[in-house]
Amino acid sequence: MNFFTIVLVFVVAWWLVLFPMLSRGVTSQCDHSEERVPGTDPGAPVNANLKGKLIRTTIIATVITLVFYFIQDLGLVDFRASTKPWDE
């Protein structure tokens, strides 16, 4: 497996993990009326904690990439396209 494939798997895994991670643990300003900032939407988050979510996303994507790499390296699954026709 070359370097480009590893980077590509990491980037795809990172984005796929980021989107579900963004909605975890977010409370809106409606839930905390005392912390409402005037002029903002009531559904806006109080504290999004983006730094922590980006760190967790990177760790999870790294684990997914390592699992993918070891599955490929050990030959448990062959991700290469077959050159043989299906009829043979």
N, CA, C and O atoms as a Tinker XYZ file with bonds, in Angstrom:
   352  protein
     1  N      0.856000   -1.165000    0.000000    73     2
     2  CA     0.000000    0.000000    0.000000    64     1     3
     3  C      0.905000    1.231000    0.000000    63     2     4     5
     4  O      1.804000    1.362000    0.831000    81     3
     5  N      0.649000    2.122000   -0.942000    73     3     6
     6  CA     1.518000    3.283000   -1.038000    64     5     7
     7  C      1.024000    4.425000   -0.136000    63     6     8     9
     8  O     -0.059000    4.358000    0.447000    81     7
     9  N      1.844000    5.461000   -0.043000    73     7    10
    10  CA     1.577000    6.587000    0.839000    64     9    11
    11  C      0.296000    7.315000    0.440000    63    10    12    13
    12  O     -0.476000    7.731000    1.304000    81    11
    13  N      0.069000    7.469000   -0.854000    73    11    14
    14  CA    -1.123000    8.174000   -1.331000    64    13    15
    15  C     -2.397000    7.472000   -0.879000    63    14    16    17
    16  O     -3.358000    8.134000   -0.487000    81    15
    17  N     -2.419000    6.159000   -0.925000    73    15    18
    18  CA    -3.597000    5.398000   -0.508000    64    17    19
    19  C     -3.852000    5.575000    0.982000    63    18    20    21
    20  O     -5.000000    5.725000    1.401000    81    19
    21  N     -2.807000    5.559000    1.775000    73    19    22
    22  CA    -2.955000    5.740000    3.219000    64    21    23
    23  C     -3.519000    7.126000    3.528000    63    22    24    25
    24  O     -4.416000    7.265000    4.359000    81    23
    25  N     -2.991000    8.148000    2.857000    73    23    26
    26  CA    -3.488000    9.507000    3.074000    64    25    27
    27  C     -4.944000    9.623000    2.629000    63    26    28    29
    28  O     -5.752000   10.260000    3.306000    81    27
    29  N     -5.274000    9.021000    1.514000    73    27    30
    30  CA    -6.643000    9.064000    1.006000    64    29    31
    31  C     -7.622000    8.382000    1.970000    63    30    32    33
    32  O     -8.706000    8.905000    2.227000    81    31
    33  N     -7.245000    7.237000    2.491000    73    31    34
    34  CA    -8.105000    6.533000    3.453000    64    33    35
    35  C     -8.269000    7.383000    4.715000    63    34    36    37
    36  O     -9.368000    7.462000    5.265000    81    35
    37  N     -7.194000    8.016000    5.176000    73    35    38
    38  CA    -7.276000    8.857000    6.370000    64    37    39
    39  C     -8.209000   10.045000    6.150000    63    38    40    41
    40  O     -9.033000   10.351000    7.013000    81    39
    41  N     -8.090000   10.714000    5.008000    73    39    42
    42  CA    -8.929000   11.893000    4.734000    64    41    43
    43  C    -10.405000   11.501000    4.647000    63    42    44    45
    44  O    -11.263000   12.181000    5.209000    81    43
    45  N    -10.695000   10.425000    3.954000    73    43    46
    46  CA   -12.089000    9.982000    3.844000    64    45    47
    47  C    -12.630000    9.578000    5.221000    63    46    48    49
    48  O    -13.753000    9.938000    5.574000    81    47
    49  N    -11.845000    8.840000    5.990000    73    47    50
    50  CA   -12.283000    8.427000    7.329000    64    49    51
    51  C    -12.466000    9.643000    8.231000    63    50    52    53
    52  O    -13.404000    9.688000    9.027000    81    51
    53  N    -11.581000   10.624000    8.114000    73    51    54
    54  CA   -11.667000   11.820000    8.956000    64    53    55
    55  C    -12.976000   12.560000    8.708000    63    54    56    57
    56  O    -13.663000   12.947000    9.653000    81    55
    57  N    -13.319000   12.757000    7.439000    73    55    58
    58  CA   -14.556000   13.476000    7.122000    64    57    59
    59  C    -15.786000   12.670000    7.517000    63    58    60    61
    60  O    -16.770000   13.238000    7.991000    81    59
    61  N    -15.743000   11.358000    7.329000    73    59    62
    62  CA   -16.890000   10.530000    7.692000    64    61    63
    63  C    -17.115000   10.476000    9.203000    63    62    64    65
    64  O    -18.245000   10.295000    9.657000    81    63
    65  N    -16.056000   10.631000    9.974000    73    63    66
    66  CA   -16.182000   10.640000   11.428000    64    65    67
    67  C    -16.562000   12.040000   11.922000    63    66    68    69
    68  O    -17.263000   12.170000   12.925000    81    67
    69  N    -16.109000   13.078000   11.232000    73    67    70
    70  CA   -16.358000   14.448000   11.689000    64    69    71
    71  C    -17.842000   14.787000   11.719000    63    70    72    73
    72  O    -18.318000   15.358000   12.701000    81    71
    73  N    -18.580000   14.452000   10.672000    73    71    74
    74  CA   -19.966000   14.883000   10.603000    64    73    75
    75  C    -20.832000   14.338000   11.741000    63    74    76    77
    76  O    -21.588000   15.117000   12.323000    81    75
    77  N    -20.772000   13.060000   12.093000    73    75    78
    78  CA   -21.550000   12.630000   13.265000    64    77    79
    79  C    -21.007000   13.207000   14.579000    63    78    80    81
    80  O    -21.761000   13.405000   15.531000    81    79
    81  N    -19.704000   13.472000   14.625000    73    79    82
    82  CA   -19.094000   13.990000   15.847000    64    81    83
    83  C    -19.557000   15.424000   16.146000    63    82    84    85
    84  O    -19.610000   15.826000   17.308000    81    83
    85  N    -19.887000   16.186000   15.114000    73    83    86
    86  CA   -20.278000   17.581000   15.322000    64    85    87
    87  C    -21.559000   17.732000   16.132000    63    86    88    89
    88  O    -21.724000   18.724000   16.842000    81    87
    89  N    -22.448000   16.786000   16.039000    73    87    90
    90  CA   -23.725000   16.913000   16.737000    64    89    91
    91  C    -23.706000   16.357000   18.159000    63    90    92    93
    92  O    -24.699000   16.490000   18.874000    81    91
    93  N    -22.635000   15.756000   18.578000    73    91    94
    94  CA   -22.571000   15.138000   19.900000    64    93    95
    95  C    -22.298000   16.180000   20.988000    63    94    96    97
    96  O    -21.361000   16.972000   20.885000    81    95
    97  N    -23.128000   16.163000   22.024000    73    95    98
    98  CA   -22.904000   17.004000   23.194000    64    97    99
    99  C    -23.175000   18.481000   22.994000    63    98   100   101
   100  O    -22.662000   19.306000   23.750000    81    99
   101  N    -23.969000   18.834000   21.995000    73    99   102
   102  CA   -24.253000   20.237000   21.741000    64   101   103
   103  C    -25.595000   20.591000   22.373000    63   102   104   105
   104  O    -26.588000   19.891000   22.173000    81   103
   105  N    -25.618000   21.679000   23.135000    73   103   106
   106  CA   -26.868000   22.193000   23.682000    64   105   107
   107  C    -27.126000   23.569000   23.084000    63   106   108   109
   108  O    -26.199000   24.357000   22.892000    81   107
   109  N    -28.373000   23.848000   22.795000    73   107   110
   110  CA   -28.720000   25.113000   22.153000    64   109   111
   111  C    -28.923000   26.211000   23.188000    63   110   112   113
   112  O    -28.988000   25.955000   24.391000    81   111
   113  N    -29.020000   27.436000   22.690000    73   111   114
   114  CA   -29.251000   28.571000   23.583000    64   113   115
   115  C    -30.659000   28.546000   24.164000    63   114   116   117
   116  O    -30.909000   29.158000   25.203000    81   115
   117  N    -31.585000   27.842000   23.502000    73   115   118
   118  CA   -32.940000   27.700000   24.062000    64   117   119
   119  C    -32.899000   26.934000   25.380000    63   118   120   121
   120  O    -33.662000   27.227000   26.301000    81   119
   121  N    -31.999000   25.948000   25.462000    73   119   122
   122  CA   -31.885000   25.140000   26.671000    64   121   123
   123  C    -31.301000   25.942000   27.827000    63   122   124   125
   124  O    -31.581000   25.657000   28.991000    81   123
   125  N    -30.497000   26.936000   27.506000    73   123   126
   126  CA   -29.838000   27.772000   28.522000    64   125   127
   127  C    -30.218000   29.227000   28.267000    63   126   128   129
   128  O    -29.455000   29.975000   27.657000    81   127
   129  N    -31.395000   29.625000   28.734000    73   127   130
   130  CA   -31.894000   30.970000   28.430000    64   129   131
   131  C    -31.038000   32.065000   29.061000    63   130   132   133
   132  O    -31.010000   33.186000   28.553000    81   131
   133  N    -30.345000   31.768000   30.148000    73   131   134
   134  CA   -29.516000   32.796000   30.787000    64   133   135
   135  C    -28.245000   33.093000   29.987000    63   134   136   137
   136  O    -27.631000   34.143000   30.178000    81   135
   137  N    -27.840000   32.183000   29.091000    73   135   138
   138  CA   -26.628000   32.381000   28.306000    64   137   139
   139  C    -26.930000   32.839000   26.883000    63   138   140   141
   140  O    -26.042000   32.805000   26.030000    81   139
   141  N    -28.144000   33.261000   26.610000    73   139   142
   142  CA   -28.534000   33.645000   25.253000    64   141   143
   143  C    -27.870000   34.958000   24.871000    63   142   144   145
   144  O    -27.957000   35.943000   25.605000    81   143
   145  N    -27.214000   34.969000   23.736000    73   143   146
   146  CA   -26.563000   36.161000   23.211000    64   145   147
   147  C    -27.569000   36.902000   22.349000    63   146   148   149
   148  O    -28.139000   36.316000   21.428000    81   147
   149  N    -27.799000   38.179000   22.628000    73   147   150
   150  CA   -28.782000   38.929000   21.835000    64   149   151
   151  C    -28.379000   38.996000   20.363000    63   150   152   153
   152  O    -27.212000   39.201000   20.032000    81   151
   153  N    -29.378000   38.817000   19.483000    73   151   154
   154  CA   -29.137000   38.898000   18.049000    64   153   155
   155  C    -28.730000   37.591000   17.404000    63   154   156   157
   156  O    -28.461000   37.559000   16.203000    81   155
   157  N    -28.675000   36.505000   18.173000    73   155   158
   158  CA   -28.315000   35.209000   17.600000    64   157   159
   159  C    -29.533000   34.304000   17.568000    63   158   160   161
   160  O    -30.530000   34.552000   18.246000    81   159
   161  N    -29.436000   33.263000   16.778000    73   159   162
   162  CA   -30.518000   32.297000   16.664000    64   161   163
   163  C    -30.629000   31.511000   17.961000    63   162   164   165
   164  O    -29.613000   31.137000   18.547000    81   163
   165  N    -31.873000   31.251000   18.424000    73   163   166
   166  CA   -32.030000   30.474000   19.662000    64   165   167
   167  C    -31.492000   29.045000   19.553000    63   166   168   169
   168  O    -31.169000   28.432000   20.570000    81   167
   169  N    -31.392000   28.511000   18.337000    73   167   170
   170  CA   -30.886000   27.158000   18.166000    64   169   171
   171  C    -29.374000   27.087000   18.072000    63   170   172   173
   172  O    -28.816000   25.999000   17.927000    81   171
   173  N    -28.699000   28.227000   18.152000    73   171   174
   174  CA   -27.228000   28.238000   18.078000    64   173   175
   175  C    -26.645000   27.562000   19.320000    63   174   176   177
   176  O    -27.190000   27.693000   20.416000    81   175
   177  N    -25.536000   26.841000   19.145000    73   175   178
   178  CA   -24.960000   26.140000   20.297000    64   177   179
   179  C    -24.346000   27.091000   21.313000    63   178   180   181
   180  O    -23.837000   28.158000   20.970000    81   179
   181  N    -24.409000   26.672000   22.578000    73   179   182
   182  CA   -23.795000   27.455000   23.643000    64   181   183
   183  C    -22.284000   27.289000   23.581000    63   182   184   185
   184  O    -21.546000   28.274000   23.556000    81   183
   185  N    -21.828000   26.047000   23.556000    73   183   186
   186  CA   -20.399000   25.757000   23.466000    64   185   187
   187  C    -20.247000   24.549000   22.546000    63   186   188   189
   188  O    -20.615000   23.434000   22.918000    81   187
   189  N    -19.711000   24.765000   21.358000    73   187   190
   190  CA   -19.595000   23.684000   20.379000    64   189   191
   191  C    -18.425000   22.752000   20.667000    63   190   192   193
   192  O    -18.437000   21.608000   20.212000    81   191
   193  N    -17.412000   23.206000   21.410000    73   191   194
   194  CA   -16.231000   22.409000   21.750000    64   193   195
   195  C    -15.577000   21.811000   20.493000    63   194   196   197
   196  O    -15.318000   20.609000   20.427000    81   195
   197  N    -15.318000   22.663000   19.513000    73   195   198
   198  CA   -14.773000   22.184000   18.241000    64   197   199
   199  C    -13.364000   21.610000   18.377000    63   198   200   201
   200  O    -13.030000   20.635000   17.704000    81   199
   201  N    -12.542000   22.196000   19.231000    73   199   202
   202  CA   -11.166000   21.705000   19.373000    64   201   203
   203  C    -11.157000   20.249000   19.859000    63   202   204   205
   204  O    -10.425000   19.418000   19.321000    81   203
   205  N    -11.958000   19.949000   20.860000    73   203   206
   206  CA   -12.029000   18.580000   21.373000    64   205   207
   207  C    -12.586000   17.614000   20.346000    63   206   208   209
   208  O    -12.130000   16.475000   20.242000    81   207
   209  N    -13.582000   18.072000   19.581000    73   207   210
   210  CA   -14.176000   17.210000   18.564000    64   209   211
   211  C    -13.196000   16.935000   17.434000    63   210   212   213
   212  O    -13.162000   15.824000   16.906000    81   211
   213  N    -12.399000   17.931000   17.054000    73   211   214
   214  CA   -11.405000   17.720000   16.001000    64   213   215
   215  C    -10.308000   16.763000   16.461000    63   214   216   217
   216  O     -9.818000   15.952000   15.675000    81   215
   217  N     -9.929000   16.855000   17.715000    73   215   218
   218  CA    -8.911000   15.938000   18.250000    64   217   219
   219  C     -9.452000   14.508000   18.284000    63   218   220   221
   220  O     -8.765000   13.575000   17.870000    81   219
   221  N    -10.688000   14.334000   18.780000    73   219   222
   222  CA   -11.286000   12.988000   18.819000    64   221   223
   223  C    -11.488000   12.433000   17.415000    63   222   224   225
   224  O    -11.288000   11.241000   17.180000    81   223
   225  N    -11.884000   13.296000   16.481000    73   223   226
   226  CA   -12.066000   12.861000   15.092000    64   225   227
   227  C    -10.755000   12.371000   14.512000    63   226   228   229
   228  O    -10.723000   11.345000   13.833000    81   227
   229  N     -9.669000   13.094000   14.771000    73   227   230
   230  CA    -8.358000   12.699000   14.262000    64   229   231
   231  C     -7.913000   11.368000   14.851000    63   230   232   233
   232  O     -7.364000   10.527000   14.140000    81   231
   233  N     -8.143000   11.173000   16.129000    73   231   234
   234  CA    -7.751000    9.905000   16.769000    64   233   235
   235  C     -8.547000    8.738000   16.188000    63   234   236   237
   236  O     -7.972000    7.698000   15.865000    81   235
   237  N     -9.862000    8.901000   16.052000    73   235   238
   238  CA   -10.700000    7.826000   15.516000    64   237   239
   239  C    -10.339000    7.534000   14.064000    63   238   240   241
   240  O    -10.276000    6.369000   13.669000    81   239
   241  N    -10.099000    8.580000   13.259000    73   239   242
   242  CA    -9.722000    8.378000   11.856000    64   241   243
   243  C     -8.366000    7.688000   11.754000    63   242   244   245
   244  O     -8.153000    6.886000   10.844000    81   243
   245  N     -7.452000    7.984000   12.665000    73   243   246
   246  CA    -6.154000    7.309000   12.672000    64   245   247
   247  C     -6.320000    5.825000   12.969000    63   246   248   249
   248  O     -5.674000    4.989000   12.337000    81   247
   249  N     -7.180000    5.492000   13.923000    73   247   250
   250  CA    -7.424000    4.081000   14.249000    64   249   251
   251  C     -8.047000    3.362000   13.057000    63   250   252   253
   252  O     -7.651000    2.243000   12.730000    81   251
   253  N     -9.017000    3.997000   12.408000    73   251   254
   254  CA    -9.646000    3.389000   11.227000    64   253   255
   255  C     -8.620000    3.172000   10.126000    63   254   256   257
   256  O     -8.628000    2.129000    9.473000    81   255
   257  N     -7.741000    4.138000    9.911000    73   255   258
   258  CA    -6.702000    4.015000    8.878000    64   257   259
   259  C     -5.731000    2.891000    9.213000    63   258   260   261
   260  O     -5.333000    2.131000    8.330000    81   259
   261  N     -5.346000    2.781000   10.484000    73   259   262
   262  CA    -4.436000    1.697000   10.877000    64   261   263
   263  C     -5.084000    0.328000   10.706000    63   262   264   265
   264  O     -4.432000   -0.619000   10.265000    81   263
   265  N     -6.362000    0.220000   11.052000    73   263   266
   266  CA    -7.073000   -1.051000   10.860000    64   265   267
   267  C     -7.124000   -1.398000    9.381000    63   266   268   269
   268  O     -6.867000   -2.541000    9.003000    81   267
   269  N     -7.454000   -0.424000    8.542000    73   267   270
   270  CA    -7.478000   -0.635000    7.099000    64   269   271
   271  C     -6.107000   -1.074000    6.586000    63   270   272   273
   272  O     -6.003000   -1.989000    5.770000    81   271
   273  N     -5.059000   -0.409000    7.076000    73   271   274
   274  CA    -3.702000   -0.737000    6.634000    64   273   275
   275  C     -3.326000   -2.174000    7.018000    63   274   276   277
   276  O     -2.783000   -2.910000    6.194000    81   275
   277  N     -3.608000   -2.573000    8.254000    73   275   278
   278  CA    -3.226000   -3.912000    8.690000    64   277   279
   279  C     -4.068000   -4.999000    8.025000    63   278   280   281
   280  O     -3.573000   -6.096000    7.769000    81   279
   281  N     -5.329000   -4.701000    7.746000    73   279   282
   282  CA    -6.149000   -5.667000    7.004000    64   281   283
   283  C     -5.565000   -5.870000    5.606000    63   282   284   285
   284  O     -5.473000   -6.997000    5.119000    81   283
   285  N     -5.178000   -4.783000    4.978000    73   283   286
   286  CA    -4.580000   -4.868000    3.639000    64   285   287
   287  C     -3.204000   -5.533000    3.692000    63   286   288   289
   288  O     -2.880000   -6.367000    2.847000    81   287
   289  N     -2.404000   -5.163000    4.682000    73   287   290
   290  CA    -1.038000   -5.682000    4.778000    64   289   291
   291  C     -1.011000   -7.185000    5.076000    63   290   292   293
   292  O     -0.167000   -7.908000    4.547000    81   291
   293  N     -1.915000   -7.644000    5.904000    73   291   294
   294  CA    -1.967000   -9.072000    6.235000    64   293   295
   295  C     -2.645000   -9.896000    5.149000    63   294   296   297
   296  O     -2.594000  -11.125000    5.185000    81   295
   297  N     -3.272000   -9.242000    4.193000    73   295   298
   298  CA    -3.910000   -9.945000    3.090000    64   297   299
   299  C     -5.234000  -10.573000    3.448000    63   298   300   301
   300  O     -5.688000  -11.494000    2.769000    81   299
   301  N     -5.871000  -10.083000    4.518000    73   299   302
   302  CA    -7.164000  -10.634000    4.910000    64   301   303
   303  C     -8.242000  -10.307000    3.882000    63   302   304   305
   304  O     -9.134000  -11.115000    3.625000    81   303
   305  N     -8.150000   -9.112000    3.298000    73   303   306
   306  CA    -9.082000   -8.682000    2.258000    64   305   307
   307  C     -8.259000   -8.050000    1.150000    63   306   308   309
   308  O     -7.355000   -7.257000    1.408000    81   307
   309  N     -8.577000   -8.406000   -0.077000    73   307   310
   310  CA    -7.871000   -7.814000   -1.213000    64   309   311
   311  C     -8.733000   -6.698000   -1.795000    63   310   312   313
   312  O     -9.809000   -6.951000   -2.337000    81   311
   313  N     -8.249000   -5.458000   -1.677000    73   311   314
   314  CA    -8.996000   -4.303000   -2.150000    64   313   315
   315  C     -8.683000   -3.955000   -3.601000    63   314   316   317
   316  O     -9.259000   -3.014000   -4.148000    81   315
   317  N     -7.800000   -4.684000   -4.216000    73   315   318
   318  CA    -7.450000   -4.420000   -5.608000    64   317   319
   319  C     -8.522000   -4.976000   -6.531000    63   318   320   321
   320  O     -9.190000   -5.962000   -6.217000    81   319
   321  N     -8.670000   -4.326000   -7.669000    73   319   322
   322  CA    -9.649000   -4.791000   -8.653000    64   321   323
   323  C     -9.154000   -6.089000   -9.283000    63   322   324   325
   324  O     -7.966000   -6.242000   -9.567000    81   323
   325  N    -10.058000   -6.999000   -9.492000    73   323   326
   326  CA    -9.702000   -8.263000  -10.100000    64   325   327
   327  C     -9.486000   -8.082000  -11.603000    63   326   328   329
   328  O    -10.230000   -7.359000  -12.266000    81   327
   329  N     -8.465000   -8.743000  -12.124000    73   327   330
   330  CA    -8.193000   -8.651000  -13.568000    64   329   331
   331  C     -8.841000   -9.794000  -14.318000    63   330   332   333
   332  O     -8.813000   -9.822000  -15.548000    81   331
   333  N     -9.427000  -10.741000  -13.594000    73   331   334
   334  CA   -10.073000  -11.883000  -14.241000    64   333   335
   335  C    -11.531000  -11.553000  -14.511000    63   334   336   337
   336  O    -12.190000  -10.920000  -13.686000    81   335
   337  N    -12.033000  -11.976000  -15.652000    73   335   338
   338  CA   -13.471000  -11.764000  -15.910000    64   337   339
   339  C    -14.309000  -12.646000  -14.982000    63   338   340   341
   340  O    -13.843000  -13.691000  -14.529000    81   339
   341  N    -15.516000  -12.236000  -14.707000    73   339   342
   342  CA   -16.390000  -12.960000  -13.807000    64   341   343
   343  C    -16.857000  -14.288000  -14.385000    63   342   344   345
   344  O    -17.259000  -15.173000  -13.630000    81   343
   345  N    -16.815000  -14.450000  -15.712000    73   343   346
   346  CA   -17.312000  -15.671000  -16.343000    64   345   347
   347  C    -16.377000  -16.850000  -16.183000    63   346   348   349
   348  O    -16.812000  -17.994000  -16.318000    81   347
   349  N    -15.132000  -16.614000  -15.906000    73   347   350
   350  CA   -14.181000  -17.729000  -15.833000    64   349   351
   351  C    -14.221000  -18.444000  -14.517000    63   350   352
   352  O    -13.476000  -19.403000  -14.312000    81   351
